[in-house]
Amino acid sequence: MIDRVFAFEQAREGLEYLGRGRAKGKVVVKIK
């Protein structure tokens, strides 16, 4: 299950989101 998708430019936000422990599934960073 994918929790959230972040654009490559938002990778830092994605890591912060993951670090807060709020993700219920996978956190994806899109390259394209």
CHARMM internal coordinates of N, CA and C (Angstrom, degrees):
IC EDIT
DIST 1 N 1 CA 1.4481
DIST 1 CA 1 C 1.5275
ANGL 1 N 1 CA 1 C 108.72
DIST 1 C 2 N 1.3052
ANGL 1 CA 1 C 2 N 115.79
DIHE 1 N 1 CA 1 C 2 N 132.74
DIST 2 N 2 CA 1.4617
ANGL 1 C 2 N 2 CA 121.35
DIHE 1 CA 1 C 2 N 2 CA 178.62
DIST 2 CA 2 C 1.5219
ANGL 2 N 2 CA 2 C 108.67
DIHE 1 C 2 N 2 CA 2 C -95.35
DIST 2 C 3 N 1.3153
ANGL 2 CA 2 C 3 N 116.08
DIHE 2 N 2 CA 2 C 3 N 124.01
DIST 3 N 3 CA 1.4587
ANGL 2 C 3 N 3 CA 122.13
DIHE 2 CA 2 C 3 N 3 CA -179.83
DIST 3 CA 3 C 1.5261
ANGL 3 N 3 CA 3 C 110.54
DIHE 2 C 3 N 3 CA 3 C -81.96
DIST 3 C 4 N 1.3409
ANGL 3 CA 3 C 4 N 116.72
DIHE 3 N 3 CA 3 C 4 N -54.47
DIST 4 N 4 CA 1.4677
ANGL 3 C 4 N 4 CA 120.84
DIHE 3 CA 3 C 4 N 4 CA -179.23
DIST 4 CA 4 C 1.5092
ANGL 4 N 4 CA 4 C 110.26
DIHE 3 C 4 N 4 CA 4 C -146.85
DIST 4 C 5 N 1.3305
ANGL 4 CA 4 C 5 N 115.02
DIHE 4 N 4 CA 4 C 5 N 153.95
DIST 5 N 5 CA 1.4617
ANGL 4 C 5 N 5 CA 122.15
DIHE 4 CA 4 C 5 N 5 CA 176.65
DIST 5 CA 5 C 1.5270
ANGL 5 N 5 CA 5 C 107.29
DIHE 4 C 5 N 5 CA 5 C -120.98
DIST 5 C 6 N 1.3209
ANGL 5 CA 5 C 6 N 115.66
DIHE 5 N 5 CA 5 C 6 N 128.38
DIST 6 N 6 CA 1.4551
ANGL 5 C 6 N 6 CA 121.74
DIHE 5 CA 5 C 6 N 6 CA 178.42
DIST 6 CA 6 C 1.5177
ANGL 6 N 6 CA 6 C 109.02
DIHE 5 C 6 N 6 CA 6 C -115.85
DIST 6 C 7 N 1.3230
ANGL 6 CA 6 C 7 N 116.48
DIHE 6 N 6 CA 6 C 7 N 141.70
DIST 7 N 7 CA 1.4662
ANGL 6 C 7 N 7 CA 120.74
DIHE 6 CA 6 C 7 N 7 CA 172.41
DIST 7 CA 7 C 1.5255
ANGL 7 N 7 CA 7 C 107.85
DIHE 6 C 7 N 7 CA 7 C -69.10
DIST 7 C 8 N 1.3341
ANGL 7 CA 7 C 8 N 117.13
DIHE 7 N 7 CA 7 C 8 N 157.44
DIST 8 N 8 CA 1.4603
ANGL 7 C 8 N 8 CA 121.38
DIHE 7 CA 7 C 8 N 8 CA -179.24
DIST 8 CA 8 C 1.5311
ANGL 8 N 8 CA 8 C 111.27
DIHE 7 C 8 N 8 CA 8 C -53.64
DIST 8 C 9 N 1.3278
ANGL 8 CA 8 C 9 N 115.98
DIHE 8 N 8 CA 8 C 9 N -37.89
DIST 9 N 9 CA 1.4636
ANGL 8 C 9 N 9 CA 120.86
DIHE 8 CA 8 C 9 N 9 CA -179.96
DIST 9 CA 9 C 1.5275
ANGL 9 N 9 CA 9 C 111.95
DIHE 8 C 9 N 9 CA 9 C -64.80
DIST 9 C 10 N 1.3262
ANGL 9 CA 9 C 10 N 117.23
DIHE 9 N 9 CA 9 C 10 N -19.74
DIST 10 N 10 CA 1.4666
ANGL 9 C 10 N 10 CA 122.25
DIHE 9 CA 9 C 10 N 10 CA -179.02
DIST 10 CA 10 C 1.5289
ANGL 10 N 10 CA 10 C 111.82
DIHE 9 C 10 N 10 CA 10 C -104.68
DIST 10 C 11 N 1.3221
ANGL 10 CA 10 C 11 N 117.26
DIHE 10 N 10 CA 10 C 11 N 18.89
DIST 11 N 11 CA 1.4665
ANGL 10 C 11 N 11 CA 121.07
DIHE 10 CA 10 C 11 N 11 CA -176.53
DIST 11 CA 11 C 1.5308
ANGL 11 N 11 CA 11 C 111.60
DIHE 10 C 11 N 11 CA 11 C -57.44
DIST 11 C 12 N 1.3220
ANGL 11 CA 11 C 12 N 117.09
DIHE 11 N 11 CA 11 C 12 N -38.98
DIST 12 N 12 CA 1.4737
ANGL 11 C 12 N 12 CA 120.47
DIHE 11 CA 11 C 12 N 12 CA 179.48
DIST 12 CA 12 C 1.5290
ANGL 12 N 12 CA 12 C 110.43
DIHE 11 C 12 N 12 CA 12 C -61.33
DIST 12 C 13 N 1.3395
ANGL 12 CA 12 C 13 N 116.76
DIHE 12 N 12 CA 12 C 13 N -42.98
DIST 13 N 13 CA 1.4680
ANGL 12 C 13 N 13 CA 120.67
DIHE 12 CA 12 C 13 N 13 CA 177.05
DIST 13 CA 13 C 1.5241
ANGL 13 N 13 CA 13 C 110.53
DIHE 12 C 13 N 13 CA 13 C -61.06
DIST 13 C 14 N 1.3270
ANGL 13 CA 13 C 14 N 115.91
DIHE 13 N 13 CA 13 C 14 N -40.96
DIST 14 N 14 CA 1.4605
ANGL 13 C 14 N 14 CA 120.59
DIHE 13 CA 13 C 14 N 14 CA 179.22
DIST 14 CA 14 C 1.5148
ANGL 14 N 14 CA 14 C 112.11
DIHE 13 C 14 N 14 CA 14 C -61.16
DIST 14 C 15 N 1.3248
ANGL 14 CA 14 C 15 N 116.65
DIHE 14 N 14 CA 14 C 15 N -42.71
DIST 15 N 15 CA 1.4632
ANGL 14 C 15 N 15 CA 120.41
DIHE 14 CA 14 C 15 N 15 CA 178.29
DIST 15 CA 15 C 1.5281
ANGL 15 N 15 CA 15 C 111.22
DIHE 14 C 15 N 15 CA 15 C -65.82
DIST 15 C 16 N 1.3197
ANGL 15 CA 15 C 16 N 116.64
DIHE 15 N 15 CA 15 C 16 N -38.89
DIST 16 N 16 CA 1.4653
ANGL 15 C 16 N 16 CA 120.45
DIHE 15 CA 15 C 16 N 16 CA 177.46
DIST 16 CA 16 C 1.5279
ANGL 16 N 16 CA 16 C 110.31
DIHE 15 C 16 N 16 CA 16 C -64.42
DIST 16 C 17 N 1.3305
ANGL 16 CA 16 C 17 N 116.40
DIHE 16 N 16 CA 16 C 17 N -43.11
DIST 17 N 17 CA 1.4645
ANGL 16 C 17 N 17 CA 121.61
DIHE 16 CA 16 C 17 N 17 CA 178.49
DIST 17 CA 17 C 1.5271
ANGL 17 N 17 CA 17 C 110.14
DIHE 16 C 17 N 17 CA 17 C -59.67
DIST 17 C 18 N 1.3267
ANGL 17 CA 17 C 18 N 115.80
DIHE 17 N 17 CA 17 C 18 N -44.73
DIST 18 N 18 CA 1.4609
ANGL 17 C 18 N 18 CA 121.02
DIHE 17 CA 17 C 18 N 18 CA 179.35
DIST 18 CA 18 C 1.5280
ANGL 18 N 18 CA 18 C 110.60
DIHE 17 C 18 N 18 CA 18 C -64.60
DIST 18 C 19 N 1.3170
ANGL 18 CA 18 C 19 N 116.63
DIHE 18 N 18 CA 18 C 19 N -41.13
DIST 19 N 19 CA 1.4603
ANGL 18 C 19 N 19 CA 121.97
DIHE 18 CA 18 C 19 N 19 CA -178.69
DIST 19 CA 19 C 1.5158
ANGL 19 N 19 CA 19 C 113.72
DIHE 18 C 19 N 19 CA 19 C -66.04
DIST 19 C 20 N 1.3254
ANGL 19 CA 19 C 20 N 117.00
DIHE 19 N 19 CA 19 C 20 N -27.21
DIST 20 N 20 CA 1.4707
ANGL 19 C 20 N 20 CA 120.22
DIHE 19 CA 19 C 20 N 20 CA 178.93
DIST 20 CA 20 C 1.5219
ANGL 20 N 20 CA 20 C 112.30
DIHE 19 C 20 N 20 CA 20 C -75.01
DIST 20 C 21 N 1.3308
ANGL 20 CA 20 C 21 N 116.36
DIHE 20 N 20 CA 20 C 21 N -10.13
DIST 21 N 21 CA 1.4602
ANGL 20 C 21 N 21 CA 119.75
DIHE 20 CA 20 C 21 N 21 CA 178.14
DIST 21 CA 21 C 1.5168
ANGL 21 N 21 CA 21 C 114.06
DIHE 20 C 21 N 21 CA 21 C 76.22
DIST 21 C 22 N 1.3168
ANGL 21 CA 21 C 22 N 117.93
DIHE 21 N 21 CA 21 C 22 N 19.84
DIST 22 N 22 CA 1.4641
ANGL 21 C 22 N 22 CA 120.63
DIHE 21 CA 21 C 22 N 22 CA -177.53
DIST 22 CA 22 C 1.5194
ANGL 22 N 22 CA 22 C 112.75
DIHE 21 C 22 N 22 CA 22 C -92.10
DIST 22 C 23 N 1.3336
ANGL 22 CA 22 C 23 N 116.89
DIHE 22 N 22 CA 22 C 23 N -12.13
DIST 23 N 23 CA 1.4668
ANGL 22 C 23 N 23 CA 120.66
DIHE 22 CA 22 C 23 N 23 CA -177.36
DIST 23 CA 23 C 1.5253
ANGL 23 N 23 CA 23 C 110.40
DIHE 22 C 23 N 23 CA 23 C -68.42
DIST 23 C 24 N 1.3078
ANGL 23 CA 23 C 24 N 115.80
DIHE 23 N 23 CA 23 C 24 N 132.65
DIST 24 N 24 CA 1.4648
ANGL 23 C 24 N 24 CA 121.73
DIHE 23 CA 23 C 24 N 24 CA 178.44
DIST 24 CA 24 C 1.5290
ANGL 24 N 24 CA 24 C 111.01
DIHE 23 C 24 N 24 CA 24 C -99.91
DIST 24 C 25 N 1.3267
ANGL 24 CA 24 C 25 N 115.84
DIHE 24 N 24 CA 24 C 25 N -8.81
DIST 25 N 25 CA 1.4648
ANGL 24 C 25 N 25 CA 121.83
DIHE 24 CA 24 C 25 N 25 CA -179.53
DIST 25 CA 25 C 1.5154
ANGL 25 N 25 CA 25 C 109.02
DIHE 24 C 25 N 25 CA 25 C -151.96
DIST 25 C 26 N 1.3095
ANGL 25 CA 25 C 26 N 115.82
DIHE 25 N 25 CA 25 C 26 N -152.36
DIST 26 N 26 CA 1.4635
ANGL 25 C 26 N 26 CA 121.10
DIHE 25 CA 25 C 26 N 26 CA -179.27
DIST 26 CA 26 C 1.5258
ANGL 26 N 26 CA 26 C 110.77
DIHE 25 C 26 N 26 CA 26 C -75.35
DIST 26 C 27 N 1.3201
ANGL 26 CA 26 C 27 N 115.38
DIHE 26 N 26 CA 26 C 27 N 146.45
DIST 27 N 27 CA 1.4553
ANGL 26 C 27 N 27 CA 122.08
DIHE 26 CA 26 C 27 N 27 CA 173.06
DIST 27 CA 27 C 1.5229
ANGL 27 N 27 CA 27 C 106.24
DIHE 26 C 27 N 27 CA 27 C -111.05
DIST 27 C 28 N 1.3340
ANGL 27 CA 27 C 28 N 116.66
DIHE 27 N 27 CA 27 C 28 N 123.16
DIST 28 N 28 CA 1.4610
ANGL 27 C 28 N 28 CA 122.59
DIHE 27 CA 27 C 28 N 28 CA -173.80
DIST 28 CA 28 C 1.5231
ANGL 28 N 28 CA 28 C 109.69
DIHE 27 C 28 N 28 CA 28 C -111.04
DIST 28 C 29 N 1.3469
ANGL 28 CA 28 C 29 N 115.82
DIHE 28 N 28 CA 28 C 29 N 137.36
DIST 29 N 29 CA 1.4603
ANGL 28 C 29 N 29 CA 121.74
DIHE 28 CA 28 C 29 N 29 CA 172.31
DIST 29 CA 29 C 1.5203
ANGL 29 N 29 CA 29 C 106.85
DIHE 28 C 29 N 29 CA 29 C -112.17
DIST 29 C 30 N 1.3371
ANGL 29 CA 29 C 30 N 115.88
DIHE 29 N 29 CA 29 C 30 N 115.71
DIST 30 N 30 CA 1.4715
ANGL 29 C 30 N 30 CA 121.13
DIHE 29 CA 29 C 30 N 30 CA -179.41
DIST 30 CA 30 C 1.5207
ANGL 30 N 30 CA 30 C 109.81
DIHE 29 C 30 N 30 CA 30 C -80.93
DIST 30 C 31 N 1.3276
ANGL 30 CA 30 C 31 N 115.98
DIHE 30 N 30 CA 30 C 31 N 130.88
DIST 31 N 31 CA 1.4581
ANGL 30 C 31 N 31 CA 121.28
DIHE 30 CA 30 C 31 N 31 CA 178.69
DIST 31 CA 31 C 1.5250
ANGL 31 N 31 CA 31 C 110.72
DIHE 30 C 31 N 31 CA 31 C -82.41
DIST 31 C 32 N 1.3139
ANGL 31 CA 31 C 32 N 117.89
DIHE 31 N 31 CA 31 C 32 N -42.17
DIST 32 N 32 CA 1.4717
ANGL 31 C 32 N 32 CA 121.25
DIHE 31 CA 31 C 32 N 32 CA -179.29
DIST 32 CA 32 C 1.4963
ANGL 32 N 32 CA 32 C 111.10
DIHE 31 C 32 N 32 CA 32 C -99.28
END
COOR INIT
IC SEED 1 N 1 CA 1 C
IC BUILD
